[in-house]
Amino acid sequence: MNSRGESLSNSMIPKHVAIIMDGNGRWAKQRGKLRITGHKAGVESVRNAVRFSVKNKISSLTLYAFSSENWRRPEKEVSSLMELFVFALDNEVKNLHKNNVKLLVIGDIGRFSERLQKRIKKAEELTANNTGLRLNIAANYGGRWDIANSMKQIFERIKNDELSIDDINENTINNHICMHNQEHVDLVIRTGGEHRISNFLLWQIAYAELYFTNVLWPDFDEMVFQNAIDAFTQRERRYGGAESDDELVK
């Protein structure tokens, strides 16, 4: 249902939505609390986003949880974020599984503790055969890392005589990029009032529509999500092509 209570056809719903979850720290600061309080409050917004995506039959939802640049934050905050990640995996994965959600964590997880890596692997294995929403959590992820990592895989295949240099093209890179077996991103939502991509899914969002909102992530609810979807349905996606004939006549 859109904001006017009208049903949207499946063709109008974005197949893959990616969200830059920004504003947790500012949300906590406005309330005179520690930044980690904002991160904890943001977990409920993740639940809202997943619930909305399942209800509206969105195929993939990708959430930017922890960028490769976030290690620069204070050690105490990073440590608290890691513990929150473990807590969320332990407490949410059974519910995700119950709702047929398939979980995938993308990014360089090798830098995480062995404890967290085991939690990630266990959660992915539990939901591996689910056929509903694909929930991708970008953790220690960066778009540049993703492209460089795909090139490493390609060069390894060249070294093993599985590919030649002449085989390298956009499709080759695409087949080695994170989430290569999913739809490219249709819609990127960024909360918190900033208007930048922050090294997120640089390859996958080449033709995505961008939607920015001043709402801080802990205040993100289904109504805010719906507003983004409504804005998406009003846009004409041309993928580099010309405007429609009607538009050219005007």
C-alpha positions in Angstrom: 0.0 0.0 0.0 1.3 3.5 -0.8 0.7 6.6 1.3 -2.8 7.0 -0.3 -3.8 3.5 0.5 -3.5 2.3 -3.1 -1.9 -1.0 -4.0 1.3 -1.0 -5.9 2.0 -3.5 -8.6 5.0 -5.8 -8.3 6.6 -3.9 -11.2 6.6 -0.7 -9.2 8.3 -2.2 -6.2 12.1 -2.1 -6.2 13.6 -5.6 -6.3 16.7 -4.6 -4.3 16.9 -1.9 -1.7 20.1 -0.8 0.0 20.1 1.4 3.1 22.9 3.4 4.6 21.9 3.4 8.3 23.1 6.8 9.5 22.4 8.9 12.5 22.6 6.5 15.5 25.3 8.6 17.2 23.4 11.9 16.7 20.2 10.3 17.9 21.9 9.3 21.2 23.6 12.7 21.6 20.3 14.6 21.2 19.2 12.6 24.2 22.3 13.0 26.3 23.2 9.3 26.0 26.2 7.3 24.8 26.6 6.6 21.1 26.1 2.8 21.7 22.6 3.6 22.9 21.8 4.9 19.5 23.2 1.8 17.9 21.1 -0.4 20.1 18.0 1.7 19.3 18.9 1.2 15.6 18.4 -2.6 15.9 14.6 -2.0 16.1 14.8 0.0 12.9 16.5 -3.0 11.3 13.5 -5.1 12.4 11.1 -2.5 10.9 13.0 -2.5 7.6 13.1 -6.3 7.4 9.4 -6.5 8.3 8.5 -4.0 5.6 10.6 -5.7 3.0 9.0 -9.1 3.6 5.5 -7.7 3.6 6.1 -5.8 0.3 7.8 -8.7 -1.4 11.1 -6.9 -1.9 13.6 -9.5 -3.1 16.8 -8.2 -1.5 17.5 -5.8 1.4 21.1 -4.7 2.0 22.0 -2.8 5.2 25.3 -1.0 5.7 26.1 -2.0 9.2 29.9 -1.4 9.5 32.1 0.1 6.9 35.8 -0.6 6.5 36.4 3.0 7.5 34.5 2.5 10.8 37.6 1.0 12.5 38.8 4.6 12.9 36.1 5.2 15.5 37.0 5.1 19.2 38.1 1.6 20.3 35.4 1.4 23.0 32.7 2.2 20.4 34.0 -0.4 17.9 34.2 -3.0 20.7 30.6 -2.3 21.7 29.4 -2.5 18.1 31.0 -5.9 17.8 29.3 -7.1 20.9 26.0 -5.7 19.6 26.5 -7.6 16.3 27.0 -10.9 18.2 23.9 -10.2 20.3 21.8 -9.3 17.2 22.9 -12.5 15.4 22.1 -14.7 18.4 18.7 -13.1 19.0 17.4 -12.3 15.6 18.5 -15.2 13.4 15.8 -17.7 14.6 13.1 -15.1 13.8 14.7 -14.5 10.4 14.7 -18.2 9.7 11.1 -18.5 10.8 10.1 -15.9 8.3 12.0 -17.6 5.4 14.7 -14.9 5.3 18.1 -15.8 3.9 21.0 -14.0 5.7 24.3 -13.1 4.0 27.1 -11.1 5.5 29.2 -9.3 2.9 32.6 -7.8 3.5 36.0 -8.8 4.8 34.9 -10.6 7.9 38.4 -12.0 8.4 39.2 -9.0 10.6 36.5 -9.9 13.0 37.1 -12.1 16.1 36.9 -15.8 15.7 33.8 -15.8 18.0 31.9 -13.4 15.7 33.0 -15.2 12.5 31.6 -18.4 13.9 28.3 -16.6 14.7 28.1 -15.3 11.2 28.8 -18.7 9.6 26.2 -20.4 11.9 23.5 -17.8 11.0 24.2 -18.1 7.3 24.1 -21.9 7.4 20.8 -21.9 9.3 19.1 -19.7 6.7 20.9 -20.9 3.6 18.0 -22.8 2.1 15.4 -20.1 2.7 13.6 -18.7 -0.3 12.2 -15.4 0.9 13.8 -12.1 1.4 17.6 -12.0 1.0 19.0 -9.9 3.8 22.5 -8.8 3.2 24.5 -7.2 6.1 27.5 -5.2 4.9 30.0 -5.5 7.7 33.7 -4.4 7.4 32.6 -3.6 3.8 33.8 -1.0 1.3 32.8 -0.7 -2.3 36.5 -0.3 -3.4 37.4 -3.4 -1.4 34.6 -5.3 -3.2 35.9 -4.3 -6.6 39.6 -5.0 -5.7 38.5 -8.4 -4.2 36.7 -9.4 -7.4 39.8 -8.5 -9.4 41.9 -10.8 -7.1 39.6 -13.6 -7.8 39.8 -13.0 -11.6 43.6 -12.8 -11.6 43.7 -16.1 -9.6 41.6 -17.7 -12.3 43.8 -16.3 -15.0 46.9 -17.7 -13.1 45.2 -21.1 -13.0 44.4 -20.9 -16.8 40.7 -20.8 -16.2 40.4 -17.3 -17.8 42.4 -15.2 -20.2 42.9 -11.4 -20.0 40.7 -11.1 -23.1 37.8 -12.6 -21.0 37.8 -9.7 -18.6 34.8 -7.4 -19.2 32.0 -6.0 -17.1 30.2 -9.3 -16.9 33.4 -11.0 -15.6 33.8 -8.5 -12.9 30.1 -8.6 -12.1 30.3 -12.4 -11.7 32.9 -12.0 -8.9 31.4 -9.0 -7.1 29.5 -9.4 -3.8 25.9 -10.4 -4.3 26.6 -11.2 -7.9 23.7 -13.7 -7.9 21.2 -11.1 -6.8 19.5 -8.2 -8.6 21.5 -5.0 -8.9 20.3 -2.3 -6.5 17.3 -0.4 -7.6 17.0 2.0 -4.7 19.5 3.4 -2.1 18.2 5.1 1.0 20.4 7.1 3.3 19.1 8.3 6.6 20.6 11.1 8.8 20.6 14.0 6.3 23.9 13.3 4.6 24.0 13.3 0.8 26.9 10.9 -0.1 27.4 7.2 -0.8 30.3 6.6 1.6 32.0 3.8 -0.4 28.9 1.7 -0.4 28.2 -0.9 -3.2 29.9 1.3 -5.8 29.6 -1.4 -8.5 26.1 -2.5 -7.7 24.4 0.9 -7.5 25.5 2.2 -10.9 22.0 2.9 -12.0 20.2 2.9 -8.6 17.8 5.7 -7.6 19.0 7.7 -4.6 16.7 8.8 -1.7 18.0 10.9 1.2 16.1 11.7 4.3 16.8 13.7 7.4 15.3 11.0 9.6 17.9 9.5 11.9 18.2 5.8 11.7 16.7 4.9 15.1 13.5 6.8 14.0 13.3 4.9 10.7 10.0 3.1 10.6 7.7 1.6 8.0 6.2 5.0 7.1 9.6 6.5 6.3 10.4 3.4 4.2 7.0 3.8 2.4 7.8 7.4 1.6 11.0 6.2 -0.1 9.2 3.6 -2.1 6.6 6.2 -3.1 9.3 8.5 -4.3 10.9 5.6 -6.3 7.7 4.8 -8.1 7.4 8.4 -9.3 10.8 8.3 -11.1 11.4 7.3 -14.7 14.4 5.0 -14.9 16.2 5.4 -18.3 19.5 3.6 -17.6 21.4 6.1 -19.7 18.8 6.2 -22.4 16.8 9.2 -23.7 13.7 10.6 -22.2 10.4 9.2 -23.4 8.8 10.7 -26.5 6.2 12.4 -24.3 8.9 14.1 -22.4 10.7 15.2 -25.5 7.6 16.8 -26.9 7.1 19.0 -23.8 
